[in-house]
Amino acid sequence: MSPSHTEPCADMPSPNTGGCLATREILDRIADKWSLYIVAVLANGPRRFNELKRGIDGISQRMLTLTLRGLERDGLLTRTMYPTIPPRVDYELTDMGRTLLKPVMALVNWANDNQVAIAEAQTRFDDKPEPDQVSIHGVVYHRR
């Protein structure tokens, strides 16, 4: 599928076959809880481990380490170690990693543009009674 392709295929293959499985694994990496934050922080250039940790609120040292390793394994960032005392390690997006910035920022901008509408939709949904509930004069009754 190309980025401009928005219609689903008529004969959609099983998600567990060859190319689909590989695509799903790549999307799982990119769409995990922390990868997009790391990519966004590295958009401004190389960062040291502790700079990344301070820049990503809530990430543990272990999760940062695991996520950085996964992104490095996938070829999205490089890890450069300098033989100093203490050792200095820098992380930087690769050329392929930088190509991820455009779709990531498009998604971030979409979320920013639609956050009010989504919050309103959530409120409308949450305020609707459940199908098995009846509201009479402000009192909610559950059907049995």
Chimera marker file (.cmm) of the C-alpha trace (Angstrom):
<marker_set name="trace">
<marker id="1" x="0.000" y="0.000" z="0.000" r="1" g="1" b="0" radius="0.5"/>
<marker id="2" x="1.207" y="3.494" z="-0.749" r="1" g="1" b="0" radius="0.5"/>
<marker id="3" x="0.677" y="6.388" z="1.706" r="1" g="1" b="0" radius="0.5"/>
<marker id="4" x="-1.957" y="7.873" z="-0.598" r="1" g="1" b="0" radius="0.5"/>
<marker id="5" x="-3.814" y="4.572" z="-0.835" r="1" g="1" b="0" radius="0.5"/>
<marker id="6" x="-6.733" y="4.770" z="1.570" r="1" g="1" b="0" radius="0.5"/>
<marker id="7" x="-9.185" y="2.177" z="0.270" r="1" g="1" b="0" radius="0.5"/>
<marker id="8" x="-8.829" y="-1.366" z="1.612" r="1" g="1" b="0" radius="0.5"/>
<marker id="9" x="-7.903" y="-4.055" z="-0.883" r="1" g="1" b="0" radius="0.5"/>
<marker id="10" x="-10.802" y="-6.137" z="-2.203" r="1" g="1" b="0" radius="0.5"/>
<marker id="11" x="-8.845" y="-9.328" z="-1.556" r="1" g="1" b="0" radius="0.5"/>
<marker id="12" x="-7.108" y="-8.389" z="1.697" r="1" g="1" b="0" radius="0.5"/>
<marker id="13" x="-4.499" y="-11.066" z="2.538" r="1" g="1" b="0" radius="0.5"/>
<marker id="14" x="-4.368" y="-12.706" z="5.928" r="1" g="1" b="0" radius="0.5"/>
<marker id="15" x="-2.392" y="-10.624" z="8.444" r="1" g="1" b="0" radius="0.5"/>
<marker id="16" x="-0.338" y="-13.736" z="9.253" r="1" g="1" b="0" radius="0.5"/>
<marker id="17" x="1.132" y="-14.216" z="5.766" r="1" g="1" b="0" radius="0.5"/>
<marker id="18" x="4.585" y="-13.216" z="4.476" r="1" g="1" b="0" radius="0.5"/>
<marker id="19" x="4.640" y="-9.482" z="3.724" r="1" g="1" b="0" radius="0.5"/>
<marker id="20" x="1.724" y="-8.685" z="6.019" r="1" g="1" b="0" radius="0.5"/>
<marker id="21" x="3.427" y="-10.353" z="8.958" r="1" g="1" b="0" radius="0.5"/>
<marker id="22" x="6.645" y="-8.419" z="8.324" r="1" g="1" b="0" radius="0.5"/>
<marker id="23" x="4.705" y="-5.151" z="7.995" r="1" g="1" b="0" radius="0.5"/>
<marker id="24" x="2.821" y="-5.854" z="11.217" r="1" g="1" b="0" radius="0.5"/>
<marker id="25" x="6.085" y="-6.504" z="13.080" r="1" g="1" b="0" radius="0.5"/>
<marker id="26" x="7.550" y="-3.216" z="11.826" r="1" g="1" b="0" radius="0.5"/>
<marker id="27" x="4.406" y="-1.295" z="12.787" r="1" g="1" b="0" radius="0.5"/>
<marker id="28" x="4.411" y="-2.983" z="16.200" r="1" g="1" b="0" radius="0.5"/>
<marker id="29" x="7.926" y="-1.627" z="16.784" r="1" g="1" b="0" radius="0.5"/>
<marker id="30" x="7.158" y="1.882" z="15.599" r="1" g="1" b="0" radius="0.5"/>
<marker id="31" x="3.764" y="2.113" z="17.312" r="1" g="1" b="0" radius="0.5"/>
<marker id="32" x="4.845" y="0.817" z="20.707" r="1" g="1" b="0" radius="0.5"/>
<marker id="33" x="4.501" y="3.068" z="23.705" r="1" g="1" b="0" radius="0.5"/>
<marker id="34" x="7.958" y="4.684" z="23.572" r="1" g="1" b="0" radius="0.5"/>
<marker id="35" x="9.438" y="4.472" z="20.061" r="1" g="1" b="0" radius="0.5"/>
<marker id="36" x="7.660" y="7.527" z="18.671" r="1" g="1" b="0" radius="0.5"/>
<marker id="37" x="8.746" y="9.614" z="21.652" r="1" g="1" b="0" radius="0.5"/>
<marker id="38" x="12.363" y="8.586" z="21.090" r="1" g="1" b="0" radius="0.5"/>
<marker id="39" x="12.161" y="9.317" z="17.356" r="1" g="1" b="0" radius="0.5"/>
<marker id="40" x="10.634" y="12.729" z="18.089" r="1" g="1" b="0" radius="0.5"/>
<marker id="41" x="13.347" y="13.637" z="20.617" r="1" g="1" b="0" radius="0.5"/>
<marker id="42" x="16.078" y="12.510" z="18.216" r="1" g="1" b="0" radius="0.5"/>
<marker id="43" x="14.563" y="14.675" z="15.454" r="1" g="1" b="0" radius="0.5"/>
<marker id="44" x="16.615" y="17.575" z="16.850" r="1" g="1" b="0" radius="0.5"/>
<marker id="45" x="19.900" y="15.696" z="16.579" r="1" g="1" b="0" radius="0.5"/>
<marker id="46" x="21.984" y="13.208" z="18.576" r="1" g="1" b="0" radius="0.5"/>
<marker id="47" x="21.252" y="12.729" z="22.264" r="1" g="1" b="0" radius="0.5"/>
<marker id="48" x="22.953" y="10.960" z="25.116" r="1" g="1" b="0" radius="0.5"/>
<marker id="49" x="21.113" y="8.269" z="27.061" r="1" g="1" b="0" radius="0.5"/>
<marker id="50" x="20.356" y="10.492" z="30.062" r="1" g="1" b="0" radius="0.5"/>
<marker id="51" x="19.189" y="13.331" z="27.819" r="1" g="1" b="0" radius="0.5"/>
<marker id="52" x="16.688" y="10.938" z="26.264" r="1" g="1" b="0" radius="0.5"/>
<marker id="53" x="15.601" y="9.697" z="29.687" r="1" g="1" b="0" radius="0.5"/>
<marker id="54" x="15.043" y="13.247" z="30.947" r="1" g="1" b="0" radius="0.5"/>
<marker id="55" x="13.242" y="14.231" z="27.733" r="1" g="1" b="0" radius="0.5"/>
<marker id="56" x="10.730" y="11.362" z="27.829" r="1" g="1" b="0" radius="0.5"/>
<marker id="57" x="8.549" y="11.648" z="30.913" r="1" g="1" b="0" radius="0.5"/>
<marker id="58" x="7.705" y="8.338" z="32.554" r="1" g="1" b="0" radius="0.5"/>
<marker id="59" x="10.082" y="6.006" z="30.706" r="1" g="1" b="0" radius="0.5"/>
<marker id="60" x="12.147" y="3.695" z="32.886" r="1" g="1" b="0" radius="0.5"/>
<marker id="61" x="15.828" y="3.097" z="32.277" r="1" g="1" b="0" radius="0.5"/>
<marker id="62" x="15.090" y="-0.512" z="31.304" r="1" g="1" b="0" radius="0.5"/>
<marker id="63" x="12.365" y="0.421" z="28.793" r="1" g="1" b="0" radius="0.5"/>
<marker id="64" x="14.559" y="3.111" z="27.267" r="1" g="1" b="0" radius="0.5"/>
<marker id="65" x="17.404" y="0.607" z="26.884" r="1" g="1" b="0" radius="0.5"/>
<marker id="66" x="15.144" y="-2.050" z="25.326" r="1" g="1" b="0" radius="0.5"/>
<marker id="67" x="13.464" y="0.401" z="22.968" r="1" g="1" b="0" radius="0.5"/>
<marker id="68" x="16.767" y="1.918" z="21.856" r="1" g="1" b="0" radius="0.5"/>
<marker id="69" x="18.135" y="-1.578" z="21.139" r="1" g="1" b="0" radius="0.5"/>
<marker id="70" x="15.062" y="-2.453" z="19.090" r="1" g="1" b="0" radius="0.5"/>
<marker id="71" x="15.246" y="0.769" z="17.073" r="1" g="1" b="0" radius="0.5"/>
<marker id="72" x="18.960" y="0.206" z="16.499" r="1" g="1" b="0" radius="0.5"/>
<marker id="73" x="18.307" y="-3.392" z="15.405" r="1" g="1" b="0" radius="0.5"/>
<marker id="74" x="15.683" y="-2.133" z="12.945" r="1" g="1" b="0" radius="0.5"/>
<marker id="75" x="18.162" y="0.358" z="11.477" r="1" g="1" b="0" radius="0.5"/>
<marker id="76" x="16.284" y="3.453" z="12.637" r="1" g="1" b="0" radius="0.5"/>
<marker id="77" x="19.017" y="4.815" z="14.893" r="1" g="1" b="0" radius="0.5"/>
<marker id="78" x="22.713" y="4.431" z="15.507" r="1" g="1" b="0" radius="0.5"/>
<marker id="79" x="24.544" y="4.076" z="18.784" r="1" g="1" b="0" radius="0.5"/>
<marker id="80" x="28.011" y="5.603" z="18.952" r="1" g="1" b="0" radius="0.5"/>
<marker id="81" x="30.202" y="4.833" z="21.956" r="1" g="1" b="0" radius="0.5"/>
<marker id="82" x="33.151" y="7.081" z="22.786" r="1" g="1" b="0" radius="0.5"/>
<marker id="83" x="36.026" y="5.596" z="24.827" r="1" g="1" b="0" radius="0.5"/>
<marker id="84" x="36.017" y="8.195" z="27.578" r="1" g="1" b="0" radius="0.5"/>
<marker id="85" x="35.703" y="7.924" z="31.329" r="1" g="1" b="0" radius="0.5"/>
<marker id="86" x="32.869" y="7.680" z="32.021" r="1" g="1" b="0" radius="0.5"/>
<marker id="87" x="31.906" y="6.192" z="28.639" r="1" g="1" b="0" radius="0.5"/>
<marker id="88" x="29.851" y="8.464" z="26.423" r="1" g="1" b="0" radius="0.5"/>
<marker id="89" x="27.144" y="6.989" z="24.191" r="1" g="1" b="0" radius="0.5"/>
<marker id="90" x="25.203" y="9.017" z="21.635" r="1" g="1" b="0" radius="0.5"/>
<marker id="91" x="22.053" y="7.964" z="19.805" r="1" g="1" b="0" radius="0.5"/>
<marker id="92" x="21.100" y="9.449" z="16.446" r="1" g="1" b="0" radius="0.5"/>
<marker id="93" x="18.505" y="8.764" z="13.783" r="1" g="1" b="0" radius="0.5"/>
<marker id="94" x="19.765" y="7.065" z="10.638" r="1" g="1" b="0" radius="0.5"/>
<marker id="95" x="18.746" y="8.278" z="7.187" r="1" g="1" b="0" radius="0.5"/>
<marker id="96" x="15.948" y="5.698" z="7.274" r="1" g="1" b="0" radius="0.5"/>
<marker id="97" x="14.966" y="6.826" z="10.778" r="1" g="1" b="0" radius="0.5"/>
<marker id="98" x="14.692" y="10.416" z="9.568" r="1" g="1" b="0" radius="0.5"/>
<marker id="99" x="12.250" y="9.306" z="6.851" r="1" g="1" b="0" radius="0.5"/>
<marker id="100" x="9.944" y="8.299" z="9.708" r="1" g="1" b="0" radius="0.5"/>
<marker id="101" x="9.705" y="11.904" z="10.932" r="1" g="1" b="0" radius="0.5"/>
<marker id="102" x="7.267" y="13.048" z="8.224" r="1" g="1" b="0" radius="0.5"/>
<marker id="103" x="4.561" y="10.429" z="8.933" r="1" g="1" b="0" radius="0.5"/>
<marker id="104" x="5.144" y="10.693" z="12.695" r="1" g="1" b="0" radius="0.5"/>
<marker id="105" x="4.706" y="14.463" z="12.648" r="1" g="1" b="0" radius="0.5"/>
<marker id="106" x="1.633" y="14.107" z="10.407" r="1" g="1" b="0" radius="0.5"/>
<marker id="107" x="0.114" y="11.808" z="13.035" r="1" g="1" b="0" radius="0.5"/>
<marker id="108" x="1.056" y="14.189" z="15.863" r="1" g="1" b="0" radius="0.5"/>
<marker id="109" x="-0.449" y="17.133" z="13.965" r="1" g="1" b="0" radius="0.5"/>
<marker id="110" x="-3.622" y="15.138" z="13.244" r="1" g="1" b="0" radius="0.5"/>
<marker id="111" x="-3.954" y="14.331" z="16.959" r="1" g="1" b="0" radius="0.5"/>
<marker id="112" x="-3.444" y="17.989" z="17.884" r="1" g="1" b="0" radius="0.5"/>
<marker id="113" x="-5.952" y="19.166" z="15.270" r="1" g="1" b="0" radius="0.5"/>
<marker id="114" x="-8.604" y="16.680" z="16.421" r="1" g="1" b="0" radius="0.5"/>
<marker id="115" x="-8.141" y="16.515" z="20.186" r="1" g="1" b="0" radius="0.5"/>
<marker id="116" x="-11.144" y="18.758" z="20.963" r="1" g="1" b="0" radius="0.5"/>
<marker id="117" x="-13.445" y="16.857" z="18.591" r="1" g="1" b="0" radius="0.5"/>
<marker id="118" x="-12.305" y="13.525" z="20.034" r="1" g="1" b="0" radius="0.5"/>
<marker id="119" x="-12.836" y="14.732" z="23.613" r="1" g="1" b="0" radius="0.5"/>
<marker id="120" x="-16.352" y="15.894" z="22.681" r="1" g="1" b="0" radius="0.5"/>
<marker id="121" x="-17.126" y="12.547" z="21.022" r="1" g="1" b="0" radius="0.5"/>
<marker id="122" x="-15.871" y="10.696" z="24.110" r="1" g="1" b="0" radius="0.5"/>
<marker id="123" x="-18.083" y="12.831" z="26.359" r="1" g="1" b="0" radius="0.5"/>
<marker id="124" x="-21.135" y="12.199" z="24.153" r="1" g="1" b="0" radius="0.5"/>
<marker id="125" x="-20.413" y="8.471" z="24.168" r="1" g="1" b="0" radius="0.5"/>
<marker id="126" x="-19.835" y="8.341" z="27.932" r="1" g="1" b="0" radius="0.5"/>
<marker id="127" x="-23.029" y="10.320" z="28.628" r="1" g="1" b="0" radius="0.5"/>
<marker id="128" x="-25.248" y="7.960" z="26.600" r="1" g="1" b="0" radius="0.5"/>
<marker id="129" x="-26.995" y="5.346" z="28.696" r="1" g="1" b="0" radius="0.5"/>
<marker id="130" x="-25.984" y="1.760" z="28.090" r="1" g="1" b="0" radius="0.5"/>
<marker id="131" x="-28.477" y="-0.248" z="25.990" r="1" g="1" b="0" radius="0.5"/>
<marker id="132" x="-29.649" y="-2.024" z="29.140" r="1" g="1" b="0" radius="0.5"/>
<marker id="133" x="-30.193" y="1.242" z="31.064" r="1" g="1" b="0" radius="0.5"/>
<marker id="134" x="-33.178" y="3.559" z="31.211" r="1" g="1" b="0" radius="0.5"/>
<marker id="135" x="-32.999" y="7.078" z="32.602" r="1" g="1" b="0" radius="0.5"/>
<marker id="136" x="-36.195" y="8.389" z="34.196" r="1" g="1" b="0" radius="0.5"/>
<marker id="137" x="-36.123" y="11.822" z="35.824" r="1" g="1" b="0" radius="0.5"/>
<marker id="138" x="-32.325" y="11.641" z="36.200" r="1" g="1" b="0" radius="0.5"/>
<marker id="139" x="-32.360" y="8.197" z="37.834" r="1" g="1" b="0" radius="0.5"/>
<marker id="140" x="-30.662" y="5.395" z="35.883" r="1" g="1" b="0" radius="0.5"/>
<marker id="141" x="-32.413" y="2.030" z="36.022" r="1" g="1" b="0" radius="0.5"/>
<marker id="142" x="-30.805" y="-1.188" z="34.784" r="1" g="1" b="0" radius="0.5"/>
<marker id="143" x="-32.956" y="-3.598" z="32.797" r="1" g="1" b="0" radius="0.5"/>
<marker id="144" x="-32.727" y="-7.253" z="33.664" r="1" g="1" b="0" radius="0.5"/>
<link id1="1" id2="2" r="1" g="1" b="0" radius="0.2"/>
<link id1="2" id2="3" r="1" g="1" b="0" radius="0.2"/>
<link id1="3" id2="4" r="1" g="1" b="0" radius="0.2"/>
<link id1="4" id2="5" r="1" g="1" b="0" radius="0.2"/>
<link id1="5" id2="6" r="1" g="1" b="0" radius="0.2"/>
<link id1="6" id2="7" r="1" g="1" b="0" radius="0.2"/>
<link id1="7" id2="8" r="1" g="1" b="0" radius="0.2"/>
<link id1="8" id2="9" r="1" g="1" b="0" radius="0.2"/>
<link id1="9" id2="10" r="1" g="1" b="0" radius="0.2"/>
<link id1="10" id2="11" r="1" g="1" b="0" radius="0.2"/>
<link id1="11" id2="12" r="1" g="1" b="0" radius="0.2"/>
<link id1="12" id2="13" r="1" g="1" b="0" radius="0.2"/>
<link id1="13" id2="14" r="1" g="1" b="0" radius="0.2"/>
<link id1="14" id2="15" r="1" g="1" b="0" radius="0.2"/>
<link id1="15" id2="16" r="1" g="1" b="0" radius="0.2"/>
<link id1="16" id2="17" r="1" g="1" b="0" radius="0.2"/>
<link id1="17" id2="18" r="1" g="1" b="0" radius="0.2"/>
<link id1="18" id2="19" r="1" g="1" b="0" radius="0.2"/>
<link id1="19" id2="20" r="1" g="1" b="0" radius="0.2"/>
<link id1="20" id2="21" r="1" g="1" b="0" radius="0.2"/>
<link id1="21" id2="22" r="1" g="1" b="0" radius="0.2"/>
<link id1="22" id2="23" r="1" g="1" b="0" radius="0.2"/>
<link id1="23" id2="24" r="1" g="1" b="0" radius="0.2"/>
<link id1="24" id2="25" r="1" g="1" b="0" radius="0.2"/>
<link id1="25" id2="26" r="1" g="1" b="0" radius="0.2"/>
<link id1="26" id2="27" r="1" g="1" b="0" radius="0.2"/>
<link id1="27" id2="28" r="1" g="1" b="0" radius="0.2"/>
<link id1="28" id2="29" r="1" g="1" b="0" radius="0.2"/>
<link id1="29" id2="30" r="1" g="1" b="0" radius="0.2"/>
<link id1="30" id2="31" r="1" g="1" b="0" radius="0.2"/>
<link id1="31" id2="32" r="1" g="1" b="0" radius="0.2"/>
<link id1="32" id2="33" r="1" g="1" b="0" radius="0.2"/>
<link id1="33" id2="34" r="1" g="1" b="0" radius="0.2"/>
<link id1="34" id2="35" r="1" g="1" b="0" radius="0.2"/>
<link id1="35" id2="36" r="1" g="1" b="0" radius="0.2"/>
<link id1="36" id2="37" r="1" g="1" b="0" radius="0.2"/>
<link id1="37" id2="38" r="1" g="1" b="0" radius="0.2"/>
<link id1="38" id2="39" r="1" g="1" b="0" radius="0.2"/>
<link id1="39" id2="40" r="1" g="1" b="0" radius="0.2"/>
<link id1="40" id2="41" r="1" g="1" b="0" radius="0.2"/>
<link id1="41" id2="42" r="1" g="1" b="0" radius="0.2"/>
<link id1="42" id2="43" r="1" g="1" b="0" radius="0.2"/>
<link id1="43" id2="44" r="1" g="1" b="0" radius="0.2"/>
<link id1="44" id2="45" r="1" g="1" b="0" radius="0.2"/>
<link id1="45" id2="46" r="1" g="1" b="0" radius="0.2"/>
<link id1="46" id2="47" r="1" g="1" b="0" radius="0.2"/>
<link id1="47" id2="48" r="1" g="1" b="0" radius="0.2"/>
<link id1="48" id2="49" r="1" g="1" b="0" radius="0.2"/>
<link id1="49" id2="50" r="1" g="1" b="0" radius="0.2"/>
<link id1="50" id2="51" r="1" g="1" b="0" radius="0.2"/>
<link id1="51" id2="52" r="1" g="1" b="0" radius="0.2"/>
<link id1="52" id2="53" r="1" g="1" b="0" radius="0.2"/>
<link id1="53" id2="54" r="1" g="1" b="0" radius="0.2"/>
<link id1="54" id2="55" r="1" g="1" b="0" radius="0.2"/>
<link id1="55" id2="56" r="1" g="1" b="0" radius="0.2"/>
<link id1="56" id2="57" r="1" g="1" b="0" radius="0.2"/>
<link id1="57" id2="58" r="1" g="1" b="0" radius="0.2"/>
<link id1="58" id2="59" r="1" g="1" b="0" radius="0.2"/>
<link id1="59" id2="60" r="1" g="1" b="0" radius="0.2"/>
<link id1="60" id2="61" r="1" g="1" b="0" radius="0.2"/>
<link id1="61" id2="62" r="1" g="1" b="0" radius="0.2"/>
<link id1="62" id2="63" r="1" g="1" b="0" radius="0.2"/>
<link id1="63" id2="64" r="1" g="1" b="0" radius="0.2"/>
<link id1="64" id2="65" r="1" g="1" b="0" radius="0.2"/>
<link id1="65" id2="66" r="1" g="1" b="0" radius="0.2"/>
<link id1="66" id2="67" r="1" g="1" b="0" radius="0.2"/>
<link id1="67" id2="68" r="1" g="1" b="0" radius="0.2"/>
<link id1="68" id2="69" r="1" g="1" b="0" radius="0.2"/>
<link id1="69" id2="70" r="1" g="1" b="0" radius="0.2"/>
<link id1="70" id2="71" r="1" g="1" b="0" radius="0.2"/>
<link id1="71" id2="72" r="1" g="1" b="0" radius="0.2"/>
<link id1="72" id2="73" r="1" g="1" b="0" radius="0.2"/>
<link id1="73" id2="74" r="1" g="1" b="0" radius="0.2"/>
<link id1="74" id2="75" r="1" g="1" b="0" radius="0.2"/>
<link id1="75" id2="76" r="1" g="1" b="0" radius="0.2"/>
<link id1="76" id2="77" r="1" g="1" b="0" radius="0.2"/>
<link id1="77" id2="78" r="1" g="1" b="0" radius="0.2"/>
<link id1="78" id2="79" r="1" g="1" b="0" radius="0.2"/>
<link id1="79" id2="80" r="1" g="1" b="0" radius="0.2"/>
<link id1="80" id2="81" r="1" g="1" b="0" radius="0.2"/>
<link id1="81" id2="82" r="1" g="1" b="0" radius="0.2"/>
<link id1="82" id2="83" r="1" g="1" b="0" radius="0.2"/>
<link id1="83" id2="84" r="1" g="1" b="0" radius="0.2"/>
<link id1="84" id2="85" r="1" g="1" b="0" radius="0.2"/>
<link id1="85" id2="86" r="1" g="1" b="0" radius="0.2"/>
<link id1="86" id2="87" r="1" g="1" b="0" radius="0.2"/>
<link id1="87" id2="88" r="1" g="1" b="0" radius="0.2"/>
<link id1="88" id2="89" r="1" g="1" b="0" radius="0.2"/>
<link id1="89" id2="90" r="1" g="1" b="0" radius="0.2"/>
<link id1="90" id2="91" r="1" g="1" b="0" radius="0.2"/>
<link id1="91" id2="92" r="1" g="1" b="0" radius="0.2"/>
<link id1="92" id2="93" r="1" g="1" b="0" radius="0.2"/>
<link id1="93" id2="94" r="1" g="1" b="0" radius="0.2"/>
<link id1="94" id2="95" r="1" g="1" b="0" radius="0.2"/>
<link id1="95" id2="96" r="1" g="1" b="0" radius="0.2"/>
<link id1="96" id2="97" r="1" g="1" b="0" radius="0.2"/>
<link id1="97" id2="98" r="1" g="1" b="0" radius="0.2"/>
<link id1="98" id2="99" r="1" g="1" b="0" radius="0.2"/>
<link id1="99" id2="100" r="1" g="1" b="0" radius="0.2"/>
<link id1="100" id2="101" r="1" g="1" b="0" radius="0.2"/>
<link id1="101" id2="102" r="1" g="1" b="0" radius="0.2"/>
<link id1="102" id2="103" r="1" g="1" b="0" radius="0.2"/>
<link id1="103" id2="104" r="1" g="1" b="0" radius="0.2"/>
<link id1="104" id2="105" r="1" g="1" b="0" radius="0.2"/>
<link id1="105" id2="106" r="1" g="1" b="0" radius="0.2"/>
<link id1="106" id2="107" r="1" g="1" b="0" radius="0.2"/>
<link id1="107" id2="108" r="1" g="1" b="0" radius="0.2"/>
<link id1="108" id2="109" r="1" g="1" b="0" radius="0.2"/>
<link id1="109" id2="110" r="1" g="1" b="0" radius="0.2"/>
<link id1="110" id2="111" r="1" g="1" b="0" radius="0.2"/>
<link id1="111" id2="112" r="1" g="1" b="0" radius="0.2"/>
<link id1="112" id2="113" r="1" g="1" b="0" radius="0.2"/>
<link id1="113" id2="114" r="1" g="1" b="0" radius="0.2"/>
<link id1="114" id2="115" r="1" g="1" b="0" radius="0.2"/>
<link id1="115" id2="116" r="1" g="1" b="0" radius="0.2"/>
<link id1="116" id2="117" r="1" g="1" b="0" radius="0.2"/>
<link id1="117" id2="118" r="1" g="1" b="0" radius="0.2"/>
<link id1="118" id2="119" r="1" g="1" b="0" radius="0.2"/>
<link id1="119" id2="120" r="1" g="1" b="0" radius="0.2"/>
<link id1="120" id2="121" r="1" g="1" b="0" radius="0.2"/>
<link id1="121" id2="122" r="1" g="1" b="0" radius="0.2"/>
<link id1="122" id2="123" r="1" g="1" b="0" radius="0.2"/>
<link id1="123" id2="124" r="1" g="1" b="0" radius="0.2"/>
<link id1="124" id2="125" r="1" g="1" b="0" radius="0.2"/>
<link id1="125" id2="126" r="1" g="1" b="0" radius="0.2"/>
<link id1="126" id2="127" r="1" g="1" b="0" radius="0.2"/>
<link id1="127" id2="128" r="1" g="1" b="0" radius="0.2"/>
<link id1="128" id2="129" r="1" g="1" b="0" radius="0.2"/>
<link id1="129" id2="130" r="1" g="1" b="0" radius="0.2"/>
<link id1="130" id2="131" r="1" g="1" b="0" radius="0.2"/>
<link id1="131" id2="132" r="1" g="1" b="0" radius="0.2"/>
<link id1="132" id2="133" r="1" g="1" b="0" radius="0.2"/>
<link id1="133" id2="134" r="1" g="1" b="0" radius="0.2"/>
<link id1="134" id2="135" r="1" g="1" b="0" radius="0.2"/>
<link id1="135" id2="136" r="1" g="1" b="0" radius="0.2"/>
<link id1="136" id2="137" r="1" g="1" b="0" radius="0.2"/>
<link id1="137" id2="138" r="1" g="1" b="0" radius="0.2"/>
<link id1="138" id2="139" r="1" g="1" b="0" radius="0.2"/>
<link id1="139" id2="140" r="1" g="1" b="0" radius="0.2"/>
<link id1="140" id2="141" r="1" g="1" b="0" radius="0.2"/>
<link id1="141" id2="142" r="1" g="1" b="0" radius="0.2"/>
<link id1="142" id2="143" r="1" g="1" b="0" radius="0.2"/>
<link id1="143" id2="144" r="1" g="1" b="0" radius="0.2"/>
</marker_set>
